[in-house]
Structures are given as C-alpha cells and as structure tokens.
C-alpha cells in the first residue's frame, strides 16, 4: 500500500493506494471517519482491484474543510482526484456520508463504471440527527492523554453495538493528535456538523435520476445498540425508484458494524456485483 498526498483543487488530500489489476475503486468513508474506516473492504478487494481510500477534507491527514463545507464540496474533491490520478472508468464505493458523496459524483460523471452505496444516499429525517449528533461532542473536547480519548471512543462505540478491537483503536489513534499539551480530534466539530446538515440538501430523486452506471445499494438493517437502524428501508424509496440500474442487498449488521466488522456476506455481494460490471 502506498500512502501519499495529492493537491486536489488547491487542497491536500491524503490517499491510501492499494494495488490491483481489474480496475480502480475509489473508497470514501463516513462523516467522522477516515480512510482506515474502509479497511475490511480494502483487504477483501485489493489485489483484484486497485483500491484508493481517501481522507476527505477535515479528517485524518487531509487539509481543512472549506468555510462553507458540504457533501457537495467533497464530491468536487473526488472528481478532482479522479482527474489528477487519470482514472478513466472509476468504481465508486461510499459508506454513510461517503455514499452521499459518491452518488453525487456518479450523477455528474458519465465515466463512472459502477457505484456501491454502503448504507447512505437516502432521504434523511430527524431520526438520523437523533442518532448521530450526540456522538459529535468528542470532536471539540480536549483530553489529557491519548488513552483518555480512546477510552471515551470505546464507550461510544460499545453503546452503538460495536465490539472494540485493535482495528477500531487504530482508527481512533489516527483521528487525533497532540496539540498545545493536550490531545484532540483532528476534525472541527462545526465543520462536521455542517457536513452532516448538508445530508438534508441531498434529494435522492434529483441525484439518482442522473446516475447511469450500475449501482449496488447495501442497507444495514440492524439496531444500533438500543436504537433503531440509522435508515429504515423506506428511506431508500426514492433512491431505488429513480436509479435506473440498481440492485439491493440487506444485511443484519448495523450502520457501524458494517465497517468495524469483517462482513463476509457484504464482501461476497460486492464481489458478485463487480463481476457483472
């Protein structure tokens, strides 16, 4: 795996680039994640496919978000990345916020060869706000040690139905840094919240009607700890109705175990989809 940065649209984008021969998959993580969030999918697909996972701006080692940030600005970055890396027919894979971003990219580029939506690109309601926003407070807090941050992160993810392991710990270690004698998340809470609010400007009917490539939608139907799924099946009604060439798969995982566990049923579904395109 090569780990490097590119200047995209005047901004730094961190890239983890795994080699492969059958085509290039560009993988985009979720709202508060980074490229490490896509680890299990990279492990499943690398070698067969070139797998390019990025830190979107405001996360990990990429540059800061724009002052007025949104998922649509991040889509501009992905389009710029495709051009910078000279990828002729990319396959896009997006998880959560990354699915919204990749759907927008696919709606704008007719060269996209396939689109994989991992529990995102749906119609949003207050349900998502009630689940997501309570966990964002950690982004603006200061911690005396790295471990104190990781301890809080473990508590958060355990509450969300995720079993803490070394991989999740590595994701957490990557998303924080030491600054002025304390530890803090590399992301700004205000920017993350602005990106989250832009979900509500995503209109599946308008975006999906412009997507011409084959699409795989994977829905995580499992409860998130004591809470309901992030998206009910009904939230994907317009996504499925207005996307011309779509197949769907429902997993019993929840929105977070979808990336923090190695989900073989999803891996098999993705491989089968990719063989068709």
N, C-alpha and C positions, 0 to 999 in steps of 0.2 A: 504494500500500500504506500502510495506517495502522499505526502502531507505538505501542501503548499498554499500560497495565497495568490490571488489574481486581482488586478484593479478592474472592477466592473462598473461602468457608468460613473467613474470617478471615486469609487468606494472600494474598500478592501473586503474581499470575500474569501473565507477560509474553506479549503477543499480537501476532502479525503478521497483519494482516487485509487480504486481497486481495479487491477487489470482484468480483461476478459475479451472474448473474441466475437460474440454473436451480435453485438450492438451495445449501445450505451444507455444505461438507466441513470437518470438524474433524480436523486432522492432528497426530499425536503421534509424536515422534521416539524414538530408541533410547536405550539405557542411559546412555551418556556423552555423548549428543548435545545438540542444542538445536534451535530452530525452523529454523535455517539448513540443517539436515540434509535438510529436506524441499523444498529449493529447486527441484530439477528438476521435481518433481511440481506445485509451485505454479505454475511457469512454463507447464507443459503445460495446467493446468486453470483457472487464473484467467481472468476474463472470462466464460467459460461458467458457472463455479461460483464462488460466494464461497468462498474458501479461508482458513480460520482455522488458522494454525500457532502452537503454543504452546511456551514453555519449561516443561517440568514442573518442579516444585519441586526445589531443589537444583542446578539447572542454569541457565546463562545469567543473565538478569536477574530471574528469579522468586525468591520467598522461599525460605527454608531448608526442608529436609525435616523432618517430624516426627521426634522422637527414635526412635520405633519405626516406621520407614518401610517401605513395601512397595508393590508394584504396585497393591494393592487400595486403598491410601490415595490414590494418584494417580488411580485410577478415580473415587473420590469427588470429587476436584477437577474432573475432566472433566464429571461430572454437574452439579456446581455451576456450572460455566462455561456449560453448555447452558441452565440456568435463568436465569443472570444475563444472557445475551445474548438471551434469549427466542427461541431456535431451536426451532421446533416439530417438525421432522422431519429431524434431522441425518443426514448420511452420515459415518461414522467411517472414518478411514484411519490405521492404525498400522503403524509399522516396528519390527521387532525387539521390544524391550520395549514399545513403543507398541502393537504388535499384541496383546500380552497384555492391556494396559490397556483397549484398545478392545473386545476380546472381553468382558471383564468388564462394561463399560458397557452393551454391547448385550444382555447377559444380564439386566441389571437394568431396562432401559428398553424398553417396548414401542413407543415412538415413533420409534426409530431406523429410518431408511429404507433403509439399506444399510451394509455393513461390508466394508472392504478390508483384508486382512491381508497385510502385506509381510514374509514370512519370520519369523513369530513365532506365538505361541499354539499351540505344540507341546508334546509331552511332553519334559521335559529329563532329561539323563543327565550323567555326568561328562565326556562329550565337549565339551559347551558350556563347562563350567568350565575345562577344559584350554586352550581357545582364548581365552576372554575374560579370565580373571583375570591372566595375565601382563602385559597392557597397562594394568592399573589403577594400577600403581606411580607413574606420572607424576602422578596426582592429588594425592599428598601431598608431592611434591618442590618445592623452591624453585629458581628459575632466576635467574641474574644479569641476563638480558635477555629481552625478548620473543622475539627471534630464536632464542635458545638453546632455548626451549621448542618453537618451531615446527620447528627442526631435528630435535629428537627425535621430534616428531609425524610429520614426513615420513619418518623412518626406520621408525617403527612401521607407518605405512600402506603404505609400499613393501613391507615384509615381508608385509603382508596382501594383496598383489596389486593395490593401488590406485596409479594414476598420479597423482602430486602435481600440483595445478594451483591457479590463483588462487582458485577457489571453495573448495577444501578449506582453503587458507590463511585465507580469511575466516572459515570455521567455527572454526578454531583461534584466530584473533585474538579472536573473540567469547567464547570459553570461558575466557579467562584475564584476569587483572587485576594491576596493580601494587599491592603491599601491603608496607609497612614496608621499603622499599628493595629488594625483590625481586619477581619475577613468579611467580604460582602459578595453578593452575586454580581456578575459582570453586567447584567441587564438592568435597565432603569424601569421601575415599576410603571411610571407614567407612559413610557413607550409601549410596554407590553399591553397595558390597558387600552391604549389607542388602537393597537393592532387587533386586540380582541373585539373592540367595539366595531371595527370595520367588518367583522363577520356579518353584522346586521345590514350592511350595504350590499352583500352578495345576494343576488337574485337568481336562484337556480334556473328558472325558466329562461332568463335572458342569456346567461352564460352558457348553459348546457346546449341550447339550440344552435350554438355556433361551433360545437365540437364535432368534428367529422371522423376522428380516429376511433378504433375500438377502445372500449372502456370497461374496466373491471371495478366494481364497487364492492368493498368488503365492509359489512356492518358488524360492529361489536355489540351484541345484544345483552351481554351480562351486566348485572348490577355492579355498581361501583361502591364496594363496601356496603353500607346501609342505604345507599342512594340508588335511584333509578339509573338506567343507561343514559349516557350523555345524549344520544339521539335515539328516539323511537323510530321504528320502521316508517311511520307516517311522515317523518321529517324528510325522507328521501323521495316523497311522492313526485315532486316536480323534477328532481334530478333524474329519476328513472323515466318519467313521461317524455321529457324533452331532449334527452340524449339519444341520438339516432341509433347507435350501435353499442348497447350496454348489456353486460351480464352481471349478476349479483350473487354474492355469497354471504351467508350469515354465520358468524362464529359465536360460540357461547362465551368467549373471552369478554372482558370489559375493555373500556376505552384505553386504559393504561396498561393492562396486561398484554394488550395487542402488541406493544413494543418492548415491554420489560420481561416478557417470557418468550421462549422459542416456540412459536405456534406452528406445529407441523402441518395442521390442516390448512392454514393460510398459505404456508410455503408451497404446498402441493397445488393449491388453487392457482397461485401466481405462476408457477412453472407451466401448468397446463394452459393458462391464458397466453403466456408468452410464446408457447409453441405454435399457437394459432396465427400469430402475427409475424 
